[in-house]
Amino acid sequence: MICPTCGSESAEGAKFCSECGASLALERAGVREERKVVTCLFCDLVGFTARAESMDPEDVRRLVQPYFTRVRSELEHYGGTVEKFVGDAVMAVFGAPVAHEDDPERAVRAALSVRDAFANDELDLRIGVTTGEGLVALDARPESGEGLVSGDVVNTAARLQTAAAPGSVLVDEATYRATSSTIEYGGPEKAELKGKEQMATVRVALRARVPIGVDRLGSAPFVGREHELGVLRETLRRVGGTRRPELVTVVGVPGIGKSRLVHELVELGGTGTLGAVSWYRGRSLPYGEGGSFWAWGEIVRAQTGILESDATGARVTKLEDAVEAVVADPAEADWVRRHLSSLVGIEGIATGDDRTAETFAAWRRFLEGLAEQSTVALVFDDLHWAEAGMLDFVASLSERVTDAPLFVLGTARAELLERRPAWASGTNATLLPLEPLSDAEAMTLTEALVHDSGLAENAGAVVVRQAGGNPLYAEQYVRMLSEHGETQGVPATLQALIAARLDALPEAEKALAQDAAVVGRAFWSGALAAVSGDDRWTVDERLHALEGKAFVRRSRDSSVDREAEFTFAHGLIRDAAYAAIPRSLRAEKHLRVADWIESLGRAEEHSELLANHYVSAIDLGVQEDAGVFERALRALRRAGERALSLHAFAAAAHFFRRACDLAGPDDPARARLLLQLGRALWISEGGGEEELLAASEALRAAHDREGAAEAEALLVDGCWSRGQRQRSARHLGMASALAAELGRSPAKASILCFLSRSAARAGDHAESARIAREALGLAEALHLDELRATALASLGAAKLDLGEDAGLADLEDSVEIARSIGSPEAIRANIGLAHHLRHRGRFADSLAIFEEALRLSDVYGNTPQRRMLAGMLPQQRFRQGRWDEALEAAEAYLDEVQGAHYHAWQALGTRGMIRLFREDDAGIADSDASIEAARSSVDLSVLSSALGVYGRSSLLVGRTDDARDALDESLRIFDSLTLRSGFDLPYIVVTAFELGVDERRVLTARRDPVWAEAARWYFAGEFGRAADVYRAIGSLSDEAEARLRAGRSLLEAGRRSEAEVELRRALDFYRPVCATRFVRDAEALLLEIPA
């Protein structure tokens, strides 16, 4: 039997745990439980067991009873719950049954107090403290032996205590991280804990760094509170001018910036711009020493100069001096002093029901006397923790003080307004709520934090999204990023803070927040009624209460008809509420939400929501019941199909993968699910090969030729993109054979479009056009607009490759159809259009369309298309003269595809050329890798283009034979192609010119008049005119090369002034792009020109 408290194993039938003594017989039925992050403390007497063996039992009890009493007192003083005494050991829990935002700090402070209390005692003890998640029985009665907390956190605390040295407090890493700013520790140590596989990192707690409740302002700049600061500034000035007291209470959720706003006001006051102001500050404490009027006592001690170390006589003297300085009448001064005495540790008049009014009057008289000298500003922090008497006194200051410049400033959370709904309702009182920062303000704040932390600039967007306008959240997320390199869940400080807020709610409201967390980030009152079993009116009232306490917000619009929609005020609130629900109860609630969604009808519209709730229930361990798995499978399939229809391919992959997992290997529906999964994976991430192979096999076995043909067609594209020529051809043959057996259907039209593209890649443009026409006819007959766009794109490209200019109109029609229906086919059509415009010398026009295609590939999440475009981007940027951007694009692309992609040659070739132009020999390896990558493709036009770049690079490094071989092979391939791409012509022209190859060998039968014009001028030795053509095209790198050659040619001809113009124009380009090879050549030529 496993102990629910410490996790140790005990004998079957045992009533108590053999390790920790907890009851094993607790009836669990009906017990309310929550998962909570708690801090457990184990305290044990060192060597006491051996010592007790020789003692009389009564002597043992007499010795340990004061110990137990003192330890319990210290632990409960800091808010801990003593769960059990076992022998001479004590176990306490902080954070259960109710969480506080600083439970780890409370536990360590309590441990230090216990340690210090017994420092000079004959009893020697050791303490272990650990923080972690546990299952809390909310209704447990520890005093009756019922376990309060279950989980490894309990067992670990016991093991830590055993590892601690006598007289020390040992904590785990989680506790250290949560308390390092307030507690001083020794260095990290490694400890072997019984039952743990790995050594634990532990630290010894030494002492508290700061008193309880001291503000620890972060390093963030002051952003976005100018209006609120202005309100406080003007109120303070008004108080000084009118001598009429005013109370302003700044209200907001934890971390929103209340303390920082006050700090800025005090700093402003210190500059003298607000006039003569005396500042006093006191804080209400959540626990520890202090009493009812601790905050006011802090102010009195500060004004009188009384220290904790002062003896009674010194305190009396300081108090008398301070009072007499502001209250002239001796009798009245004595009256005030006697009422202030108890606040500073002097026996005086205690505040009680019969003397409270008099005491408050005396205190106010003291303040009135102070205000005779200058404006008095009192700051009362954390009024939500103040006791009733303290609140009464603060409220009386603006209501009962007269003719005194007294400015009272309080900070509080919304809990204060729950306790005191009429707070600040008087004529001289104001509430100043702090709202979350706007997105712009949050970004300004985060950018400063990110910069100070040395993080990458793009980290700011992640933080802004997660912080939700809360400055503290932003600081904690930036801290997590700087320490761990990523946002690993929720920072522990924020998790504790939000859990404490939730635990402070009335039970019914907290339960509703948990139900809402199950529904999701957005939720509806109808769903909550279904989950909770409460009526709608009750749910609406509780939602209204949660909205008033800044836990939830009502949305302006609702995604569910006739249902009010709400969201959590911050995603972290939802996360904390959800995490608190035990797994089994979560699963049950998810099924209730699913039932409610089913009841709404419109299954397709709500399919994703429905699928997510069924999957969550199954993941949480729900048992097969009433067809839950069948309903989940149906919802997942619908959700995947809907995601595909919306071009949300990554989401579709997620749903289809889960559907495949649920379907099982023998389910007849699994083959089609695998096909859809493979399709979604191919489009979203360029993967899915394994799934498509399995789908094809299963579909062929089931005689589903249509599905099998689709799978094979997708495999053709996948293998082609990875340069797997033979495998691509094999799948192409199978897809063609299967397609031939199909009747008229959308699937056949789609497969024909695949086959048309494959024929084009193989260089058979006539066959590509024939298949595209067949696909177009089928798409038009079946009224399939998206496939019309696809077929027109293939047909247009094929026509242009065949020299038919009418193909341009087909491409433009394809783009227009795809745009009108919001189809990702617009990407493919734009690529084809950009390619052929570029071929015709309209480089600038092609770039704009290329950029649009790149944008759409991101919008639609189409990874194969995005990768194709990313592979082409380096060459585009290089020709534009944006060399550094070209290198960045090449690096990013090659890192992503790891070299195995159809367009890898472009990135490698471009990077190699830039490196060689910059005299970096690493370009040689790039050039060699580029041609290898091109040869692995199935596209002859690709190889011919790559050979052109390779020949140019080889010539640069003196590999003349390689350059000549590359040129010859490139020209042979060109002769076999219907269309020779003009974009690649400048590389071939330079190589051919250098090698003395005849112009006619290069320019025979070309149909790219603009690029060919530049080539003809080049071969004619009119390099300047060639440069002018390149400039008109927009190919600036080619222009610069032609300018440099023009300068050399003109100089050789003795036309020095013209040569100088051309050389300087070349340098104007080459210097900014750091083309050192050509900069040196141009500068050397300029030196030959006399000044």
N, C-alpha and C positions, 0 to 999 in steps of 0.2 A: 504494500500500500504506500502510495506517494503522499507525503505531507503537503497540503496546499499552502502552508506558510513558508517552509524553508526548502521544500523540494527534496528532502531526504527520504530514503526508503525505510519503512518500518514493516514489522511482521504483519501478515494478514490478521485482521480481527483486533489489532491493537487499538485502544481508545485514545492513546496519546502518542505523539511523535517521540521516538527514542532519542532524537537529536536535539530538538528545541522544546519539547514538552507541549506543543500546541494540541488542541483537541482535534481528533480525527473523526469524531462522531457528529460533527455539526450538520444539521439537516439543511441541505442546500436549496430544497424546493422553495420557491417564492422569495429567495433572498435577492435583493437588488444589488447588482454588481456593476462596476465600472473599471475600465482600464485607466490607470493614472501613472504619471511619472512621480514617484515618491522618493523620499530620502529616508533610508533606514539607518538606525544607530544601534550598535551593540556595545554594551559596557560590561566588563567582567573584572572580578577581583583576581589579582595575580597570585597564584599559589594558595588560594584560600581552601581549596578542596583538601589538600594534604594537611594544612594547618587544622582544619575542622575535625579531622579524624581523631585527634587526641583531646578534643574539647567536649565538654558536656553540652547537650543540645540546647539547654537554656542559655548557656554562655554564648553559643553560636548565634542564637536569635538575638540576644542582647547586643551582640557586636554588629550584626548586619542590619538590624531594624532601622537604626538611625541612618545607615548608609542608603538603604532603599528609600527612606522618606526624603532624604536630601536630594538624591538623584531624581526621584519623581518630581520634586518641587522645581528643580532646575530645568528639567526637560519640558514640563508643562508651562513653565514661565515663558519659554520661547515658542510655545504653540505646538509642541509635540504631543503625541498620544502614546502613552505607555501601553504597549500591547500585552506584555507578559513579564513576569519575574520567573526565571528558571534557575533554581539553585542560587548561585551568587551572581547570575547574569541578568542584565536588564535589556529588553528590546523595546525601542520606541520608533514611531513612524512620524515623519513630517510630510504633510501633503495628503493625509487621509484621516478621516473621510472627506475633509474639505481642504482644497489646495490653496496655497498662498504663493504669490509671485516670487518669494525669496525663501522657499522651503530649504534648499541646500544651505543657504547662509544661516538660517535659523538653527539648523541641525549642528553645523560646525560651531557656531557661537555657543550653543547649549553644551556641546562636547567640551569646549575649552573651559566653560564655567564649571562643569563637573570636575574636570581635571584640576583646576585651580582650587576648587573647594576642598579637595582631598590632598593637596600638595604637601601639607605638613601633618597628615594623619598617619596613623599606624597602618591603615589599609592602603594597599597599592593597587591601582587599576590601570586598565588599558581599554581603548575605545576604537571601534571601526565604524566608518561612515561611508555609505555608498548610495549612489543615485541611479535609478533606472525605472523601467516600466514594471508595474505590478498589477495584479487583479485585486481590486478593493471590494470587500463586502461592506456595503454602505450601512447595513443595519446590524452589523456584528457588535457584540458586547464583549470587548476585551476583558472586562472585569470578571466575566463568567467563563473565561477560557476560550472564547470563540476567536478564531483567527481573523484579523482585520485585513492583512495583505498576504497574497500568494505570489510566488514567482522567484526567479533566480536572484533578484535584488536582495531578498531577505537572506538567502544562503550566503551570498557574497559578503554582506555586512558581517555576518558571523565569522566568516573566514578571515576577513580583514582584521577583525578584533583579535583573532588568534595570532595573526602575524605582527601585530603592533608590539613595540617595546613597552615595558612597564612605564607608566606615567606619561604615555604619549597618545596622540589622536592621529590615526592613520586613515586617509581618505583615498578613494579611487579617482581615476582621471576625470570622470564625468562630474563629480562633486568639485574637484579642483577647478575645472573650466567654468563652472557656474559661480564660483566664489572668489576667484583669484584677484578680483579688483577690490575686495573688502577684507580678505583674510591673507595673512602672510604665511608662506609655506617654505619648507625646506626643498631641496632639489629633488628631481624625480629619481625613484629607485625601482628596482625590479623585485617582485615578491612572488614566491610560489604559493598559490592558494590551493588547499585540498580540493580535489575534484575538478580542478580547472586544467585544461589541456595546455594553455599558454601562460607564460609568466605575465603577471599583471603589473602595470605601471602605477605606483602609489607615491604618496607624498605625506609628510608629517606636517600637520597644522601647528603653527607656532603661536600666533597671536592675531587679534583683529587689527586691521590697518586703520579703520575709521570707526567712529561711534555709529550706533544704529541710526539709520534713516538719513545719513548725510548725503546730500545730492552729489551725484557724480556726472557732471555735465560732459557730454561728448565733445568731439573735436569739430563737429559740423559747423559750417558758417550759419549765420542768422539769415534765414531766407523766408520770404512770403508772409511775414507777420507785421508789415509796416502799418496797416490799418489798425490792428489791435494795439500796437505800441503807441500809435498816435492817440488812441482813446485813453490809454493809461496816462500818457504824458499830459494831455489836456485836462484830465480829471484832477491830476495832482496839482497842476497850476491853478485850477479853479478853486480847489480847497484852500490853497495859500492865499488867494485873493478874497474869497468870500468868508473865510474862517468858519465854514460849515463842513462838518465831517461827512465823508462819503465812504461807502463800502463797495468795492468792486470784487466780484468773485469770478476768477478765470476757470472755466469748466471745460473738461475734455477728457478723452480716453487716455489711458497710459501711453506715454511716448509721443504724444501729439505736439509737445513743445511748451507746456505750461511753465515749467521751471526755467526754460531758456528765455521765455518772454520776460519773466520777472527779472532774471539776471541782466538782460539788456536794459531794462528800466533802471535798475540799481546802478549799472555802469554809467548810464546817461546822467543819472543824478550825481554821480561822482565827478562829472565834468563841470558842475556848477551851472549848467544851462537851465536847470529847473529851479534855481534859487537856492536859498538856505534850507536844506532838508536833513533831518536826523533820521537815519534808517535803523530799524530794529526788526529782527527776524526770529521766528520760532516755528517749530514743526511738531505736528501731532504724530505720535509713533504708532506703528501697527502692533507692537508688542514690547516687552522689556520694561525697565524701570521708567517711572515718569509720573504716573498718576493722572488724574483727570485734567489738570491744568498745566501739563508739561510745557506746551508751546508758549503760554504766557509766562511761565516761570523762566524759560530760556531768555525771554526779552528782559525780564526784571533783573536776572543775573548779569546779563550783558550791560545793562545801563548802570547798575550799581558797582560793577567790577568784581563781584563775588566769584571766587573760584571754588572748585570742588575740594581743593586741598586746604582751604581756609578753615581755621579753627572757629568755634562759635563766637568768641569774642571779636575776632576780626570781621566776621560776617555782620554782627550787630553794629559795629562802628561804621562799616561801609554802607549799610542800609540807612542808618540814621543820617549820615552825611548826604546821601543821595536824596532822601526825602526832604530834608531841611533846605536843600538847595532849590527846590521847586515849590514847596508849600511853606509859606511864611509864618502862618499862625501856628504856634507851638502845639496847642491842643489838637488842632486839625492834623498837624504833621504826625503827632503820636498815634492818632486814630488810623491814619493811612499806613504808618509803619507796622502797627500791630496786625493789620489785615494782609500786609505783604510778607510778613515774617515766615509763614509756613511755606511759601513758594521758594524760599532760599535756604531751607533747612534749619530755621530757627523756630522754636516753639512760639506759636502765636494763636490767632483766632482761627479755628477750623471752619471751613465752609460747610454749612448744613442747611437744611430746609428753612430753619428759622432765622439764619443769618446771611443767606445767600444774597439777598437784595442789598443788604448793608455792605457786604464784602465787595460786590460789584461796584457799588457807589464809591467806595474807598479807592478801588483800583482805577476807576475812571477819573477820580480827582487827581491821582498821581499823573495820569496822562495829560490832563488839562494843564497841570503845572509844567510838564515838559514842553507842551505846545506853546506856552507863553514865550519860550526862548526862540523857537523856530518851528517850521512845519514839521510834524512828526509823521513818518511813514511806517506803519506796522505791516509786516508781511507774515501771514499765517499759512504755512505750507501744509498740504494734505489734510484739509479740513474734513474729508470724508472719513478719516480715522479718529477724528476728535469725538470725545464723549459729549453727552447732551449738555452738561454744564458749561463746557468750553464753548460750544456753539451759541448757547444763550448769551454768554458774555460778549463774544465777537459781534453778535447781532445788536446788542445793546449799545455798542460804541457809536454806530451811526444814528441811533434813535434817541439816545439819552445825553450824549455829550453836546454841550452848546458853546457857541462862540469860541471855537478852538480849531485851528487848522490841522485836523487829524485825518490822514489818508490811510484807510484800512484796505489791504489787498490780500485776498485769499486765493488759494488754488485748491481745486477739488475735482474729483471724478463725478460722474453723473449719479453715483450712489448717494451722494449728499442730498440730491434733490428728491430721491425716493424717501429718505428719512425725513427731510424737511421740505415738503412740496411748496411751502410758502416762503422758502429762503429767498432773501434779497428782493422781497416784494414791496418794501418800504420806499418812500419817496427819495431817500438818500442812498439807495442801494441799487446796484446794477449787476446783471449777469453778463459775462463776456465769453461766449462759447468759442472754442477753437475747432475749426473744421479741418479735414485733411488738406494738405497742400495740393494745388493744381498740378497737372502733369508738367507744365513748364517750370513751375517752382520746384517740383520734386526732381526734375532733371538737373536744374541748376545746383541744387543741394548735392545730388548724387555725383555729379561730375567733379565737384570739389572733393568729396570723400574719396572717389576713385583715384583722382590725381594724387592726393596726399598718401594714399596707400600703395602707390606705384603699380596699380593694375592697368590693364589695357583699357583704352577709352571705350571700347564697345561693351565693356562690362556694365556700364551705366544703364543701358536699356533693360537689362535683366533685372537689375536692382529696382528700378522704378516700377517695373511691372509687379514685382513681388512685394514691395514696400507699401503700395497703396496710399501714398501721400503721408505716411507716418514717419517723421524724422528718425525716431528711435529704431524703427524697423529697418530703415535704410542703413543706418550705422551698423546694425547687427549683421545685416546681410553682407555689407562690404567687409566687415571683419571676418566673416566666415569665408568669403572669397579669398581674402588675403592670406588666411591661415591654411585653407584646404585646397585652394585653386578651383573650387566649384561650390555651388550652393547645395550642400548635402542636407536635404530636408529643411526643417525649420530650426533656426538657432534656439538652443535650449532656453536662453533667457526669455525669448518671446513666447515659446511654448508654455513656460511656467506662468508668465504674465497673463496670457489668454485663458489658460486653465483656471487660474484664480478668479478671473472675471466671471467665467461661466459658473464656477462653484458658488459665487456670491449671489447668483440668481435664485429666486424662489424655485422650488423643485419643479413645479408645473411648467414654468417658462424654460428652465434648463432642459427638461425632457422634450419640449417642443423644438428647441434649438437642435437637439440631437436628431429628432425625426427629420427636421429640415436638412440637416447635413447628409442624411441618407438619400433624400430626394436628389440633392445635387447643389451645384453652385447657384442655380436658380430653382425656385420652388413655388408651389401654389397652395393656397389655403385648402383646396379640395384634396390635394394629395396628403396634406398633413392631417386632415380629418380622417382620411382612410387609414393612415398609418397609426395614428394615436387612438382612434376609436371615439374621439370627442366630437361633439357637434360643431358645426361651422361657426356658430356665434362665439363659442368658447375659444375656438382656434383664432378667430379674427381678433378677439380681445387680447389674447396673449401675444399675437403678432404685433399688435399696436404697442403693447408694453415693450417688447423687444426693440421695436423701431425707436421708441423714445429713449432707450438706453444705448443706442448706437450699435446694436448687434446686427440689425438687418435694415435693408432699405426697400421701399416699395418702388417697383419699376414703373416707368411711365406707360410702357406698352407691355402686352403679355403675348407670349407665343402659344398660349392655350386659350381657346375661345371661351369667353365668359368666366375666366378665372383670374383673380388678382395674382400678379406675379411679384415675387420678392427675390432679393439676392442678399447674401451676407455682406455686411459693411466692409469686410476684409476676408479674403480667402483663408487666412490663417485661422479665423474664428471657425469656419466650417471644418478645417482640418482638425482642430483641437476637439471640437464637439464630436466629430466622427470617430476620432481615435479613442475616445472614452468609452464607446459602446462595445461590449463583449462580442466576440465573433459570431457566436450562435444567434444572438439577438439581432445583430446587423443583418445576417442572412434572412431572418424572418421579416425584418422591416423592408429589405429590398424586394422580397416577393410581394409584400403588400403594396408597395409602390407600383410594381409591375402589374398587379391586378387592377389598380386604379387607371393606369395608362391604357390597358386593354379595354377598360370600360368606356374610354373616350371615343373609340372607333378610329377611323382613318389610320389603319395600321401602318401604311407606307410612310405617312408623315411623321409618325412617332416611333419608327422602327429603331432608330439609333438609341433613343432613350430606353426603350423597352429592352433591347439587346444588352445594354450596359447593366441594367438592374438584374436581369437573369444571370448574366455572367458573374456579376459580383456575388450573387447569392451562391452560385455554384463554387466559385473560388473560396468562399468562406465556409464551405463544407456542408451545404444544405443536402439533405438526403433526397433521393429520387422519390417524388411524391406527385401524384396526379399529373403526370406528364410534364414535369418541369423541364426536363432535358429536351423533350420534343418541342415544347414552346420556345425554349431558348434557341434551339437550332433554327426554327422557323424565323424568329426575330433576327438572328444573326445574318441569315441569308438575305432577308429583306433589307437589313441595314447596309450590307455590303453592296447590294444592287443599287440602292439609293445613292450611296456614296460614289459608285462608279458613274451614275447618271449625272451627278453634280461635279464630276471630275476631281473628287476628293480621294485620290488614289491611295495615299498612305492610310487613310481611315478605312477604305475598302479592304486593303490588305489585312488590317487588324481584324476586321469582322470576319473575313473569310478564313483567316488562320484559326480563329477560335471555333468557327463552324466546323472546319476540318478536324480539329481536335475532338470536338464533341461527337462528330458523326461516326468515328470509329472506322477501322479498315474494311469492314464488310458492308457498310451502308451503301446502297446503290446510288445515293445522292452525292457521295463523296467525290466521284470523278469530276462532275461538273463544278463542284466547289473548288477542287484543286485547279481546274482551268481558270476560274475567276480569280483565285489567289495568285496564280502565276501571272495572269494579265496585270493585276494590280501591282504586284512586286516589280514586274518589268518596267511599267510606266513610272512607278514612284521611286525606284532605286536602281533600276537597271539589272535586277536579279530575276529570280523566279525560275531558273533553268531546271532545278530539281523537281519543282512542283509541276512544271509543264511536261517534262518527260513522263512523270508518273501519271499525269492526267491523260496524255496521249495514249499510253499503254492501256489504261483502264477504259477509256472511251472506245478504243478500237475493239477491246474485248467485249464491250457492251453493244457493239455495232452502231455506235453513235459517230457516224462518219463526219457529220457537221462539226461536232465538238472537237474531234480528233484533228480535223483539218485546221481549225482555229489554233489549236495548241501547236501544231507543226509550223504554221505560219509565224507565230510569235517566236518560236525557236529559231526560225530563219533569221529574223532581225537580231535576236540576241547573239547568235554565233557570229553573224556578220560584224556586229559592233565590236566584238572581241577579237576580230581578225582570224576566226577559225573557218578558213575557206572550205575545207572538205566537209566539215560537219554542217555548215550552212547549206552547201549544195545537196547534201543527203536529205536534210529536212525539207528543202525546197522541192525535191523530187516527190517526197511523200505528200506534201501539202498539195502539189499540183495534181497528183493522182487522185487524192481524196476529193478535191474540189471538182474534178471532172465528173464525179458520180453524183454531185448534189443538184437538186432542183433549184428553182428560183426562190431565193431567201435572202434576208439581210446578211446572214452568215456568209453565203457564197459571195455576195457583193463585197463584203469586207475582205475575204480571202483573196479575191481577184485584185483588190488594191494592193495587198501585200505582194502578190506575184508580179504586178506591174513594177513596183519599186525594185524588186529583186532583179528583174530583167534589165532595168536601167543601170543598176550597180554593176551588172555583168557587161555593160556596154552595148546591149542589144536594144537600142532605142526604138526600133521599129516594132519589135515584139512587145516592148513596154507600152507603146501607144495602142497596139491592138488590144491588149488585155485591159488597158484603162478605158477604152471605148466600150468594151463589153461590160465592165463594172459600172460605167456611167449610165449605160442604157438600163441596167438592172436597178440601179439606185433611183433613176427617174421613174421607172415603172412602179416601183414600190413606195415612191414618195419619201425617200430617205435623204433628207437634206445634208446631214453630216457626211454620209458616204458620197453624196454628190460632190461636196467640197473636196473630199479625199481623192476621188477619181479625177476631178478636174485638175488638181494639183499635179497628179502623176501624168495626166495627158498633156498638160501645158508644158511641163518640163521635157517630156519626150519629144514633143513637136519642136521645141526650141533646139534641142540637141540634134534634131534632124534638119535644122535650118529653116523651119517654118515659123515665121514671125508671129503667126496667129496664136502661137502658144502663149505669148505674153498676155493676151486677153483672157485665156483660160485660167492662168494663174491669178490674174486680178479678180476674175469672177469667183474663184475658189476662196480668196481672202475675204471678199465681200459676203459670201454665203456663211462662211465660218464665223465672221464677226457678228452677223445678224442673229445667229442662234447661240452665240456664246460658246462656241466649240473650240477645243484645243487644236483642231485641225488647222486653225489659223496659223499656228506655229510652223507647220510643215509648208503650208502655202507661202508664207512670208519668206521662209528660207529659200525656197525655189525662186521666188520673185527677186530676192536680193542677189542671189547667185547670178541670175541672168542679166540683171541690170549692171552688175559689176563687170560682167563679161563684155557688155557693150560700152564700157567706159564711163558709166554713170555711177562712179564709186561713191560720191557723196549721197546720192539717193539710196543706193544699196545699203549704206551704213545706217541710215535712219530706219529702214525696214528691218535690218539685222538687229538693231537695238530693240525694236518692238517685239521681234520674235523671242529675243532673250528675256524680255520682261514677261511675256506671256508664258514662257516655259516655267518661270518662277511662280506666276499666278496659279497655273494649273498643276504645279508640282510634277511636271513631266520630266523625269530624270533623264531618259535617253535623249530627248530633244535638247535638254539643257546641256548635257554633256557634249553633244555634237556641236552646239553653238560655242560652248566653252573651249572646245578644241580648236575652233576656227578663230576665236577671239585674238590670240597672240599675233597671228599674221595680220589681222585687220589693224590692230594697234601699231604694229611695226610699220606698216605701210603709211599709216597716218602720221608717223613721226613721234609716236608716244611710246618710246622704247622701254622706259622703266615700267610702265603699265603693261606692256607686252610681256616683260619678264615675270612680273607678278602674276599675270593671268596664266602664263605657261607653268609656273611653279604650282599654283593652286590646282590647275587641271591635272598635272602629272601626279601630284600627291593624291588626288582623289581616285584616279583610275589606275594608278600604279603601272602605267605604261601599256596596259592591256586594253586598248581601245582603238577603234577605227581611225580616229583623228589624232592619235598620239604623235604621228609623224609631224603634224603641223606645229605642235607645241615644241617638240624636240628640235625640229629644223629651224624654227624661228629663234629659239633660245640659243642654238648653236651659232647661227649667223650673227646675232647681236654680240655674243661673247667673242667671236672672231673679229668682228669690227672693232671691238674694244681690246683686242690683243690678249684675250684670255684663251689659252690653249684647251681649256675644258670644252670649248666649242667643237673640237674635233670629235670627241666621243659622242657629243650630242648629234652631230651630223651623221656619224656612222649608225647610231641607234635609230635615227630618223628613217633612214632608207630601209633598215631591217623591218621597222614597224610598217612601212608602206608596202613592202613586198608581202607581208602576211595578210593584206587586205584582199578582197575579191574584186576590187574596182580598178580597172586599168587607168582610168582618168586620174585616180588618186596617185597611182604609181608614177605616171608621167609628170604630175605636178611635183611630187617629192624628188624625182630625179633632177628636175630643173633647179630646185633649191640646193640639192646635194652637189650638183656640178659647180654651182657658183661658190659654194663653201670650199670645195676641193681646190678650186683655182686659187682661192685666197691663201691657202697654206702650201701652195706649190705642188700639189698632187695632180699634175697635169694629165697623166694617163687616166686617173680616176675621173677627172673632169670630162675628158674626151669620151670615155666609155659611157658615162652618165648621159652626156648630150646625145650620143648616137642612139642609145636605148630609148631615151625620151622622145626623140624625133621619129623613131620607128613606131612607137606606140601612138604618137600623134597621127601618123599616116593611117593607122587603123581606126581612128576615132572619127565619128561624124563631125563632132564639134571640138575645136581646140580652144581651151580657155585662155582668153586674153590676159587674165589676171596673172598667169604664170609666165607670160612672155618676157617681161623685163629680165628675169634671171637667165633665161635661155639666150636672149640677145647678147647680154654681156659676155657670157661664156663663149658663145659662137664667135663673137667679134674678136675676143682675145685669142681664140684658137684658129682664127682665120677661116672659119667655115663660111661657105657662100650664102649670101642673103636668101637666094631662092630656095635653098635647102630648108630654111627656117620658115619662110613666109608663104610657101606654096598653099594655095586654096584656103587661105584663112578667111573667116567670116567675123572678124572682130576689128572693124575698121579703125576705131580710135586707138587701140593698143598697137595695131599694126602700123598706123601712121607714125607713132613714136619710134617703132622699131626701124622703119624705113629711113627716117631722119638719122637714126643712130648709125645704121650701116653706111649711110651716105656721108658720114663724118660731120653732120650738122647737129652736134650734140646739144647745143643751146636750144635749137628748135625742138629736139626730142624732150629736153627738160621742160620747155614751155607746155608741151602736150601733157606730160606727166602732172604738171602743176594744175592744169585745167581739169584733169581727171580727179586729182586729190591724192595722188600717190607721192607723198613728199619725200620718202626715202629714195624712191627711184629718181625723182627730180634732182636730189642732192648728188647722187652718183653721176648723173649725166652732166651736172654743172661742173663737177670736179674734172671729168674727162674733157669737157669743153675748154676749161681753163688750161689744161695741159696742151690740148691741140692748138689753141690760139697762141699760146706762148711759143710753141714750136714753129708756128707760122710767122712769128715776129709781131703779132698783134697784141702788144703787151697791155695796153689800157683795157682792151676788151677782156683779155685773160684775167686781169686783176678783178674786174667786176664779177666774173663768173666764179673765181676762186673765193672771193669774199662772201658771195651768196652761198656757196657750198659750206664755208666755215660757219656762217650764221646758223646753219642747220646742224652741222656735225659737233660743234662745241657743246651746245646744251645737252645733246644726247650722249656725250662722252665717247664718240667714235674715234678713239685716239689714233687708230691706224690711218684714217683718212685726214684727221686734223694734221698729223705730222706730214703727210704727203702734200696737203694744200699749203701749209706754212713753208715747206721747203721750196715749193714752186714760187711762192710769193717772194722769197728771198732772191730769186733769180731776176726779179723785176727791179730795175734801178729806182731809187726813191725820187 
